[in-house]
Amino acid sequence: MDLRDIRIWMGTNHPTTIINDRYDGLYSEAQWLAFPLEHYEAPREADGSDMVCVLFWEEYREPVGKGASPREAFENLKTVMSELLKENSNE
């Protein structure tokens, strides 16, 4: 996700897809996950088999919000995106 995409998302909070973690946070470390993506763009691997999930969460480096509820995951995503915006603005 580039700086332009982060700025657009921060202004609209759209798109956002929130899903319930299939394994209750065993691999993702959260029960709910919020992606700054359309539902059809959200990584299917996040909801895959055990082995697929293990590898996915070891390698996934794109922004994602995590929480114990959908609201908490969304609020965490806003924080993650804000931090990315600050980091990228300083470069």
Buried (B, 14 or more C-beta within 10 A) or exposed (E): BEEEEBBEBBEEEEBBBBBEBBBEBEBBEBBBBBBBBEEEEBBEBBBBEEEBBBEBBEEEEEBBBBBEEBEBBBBBBBEBBEEBBEEBEEE
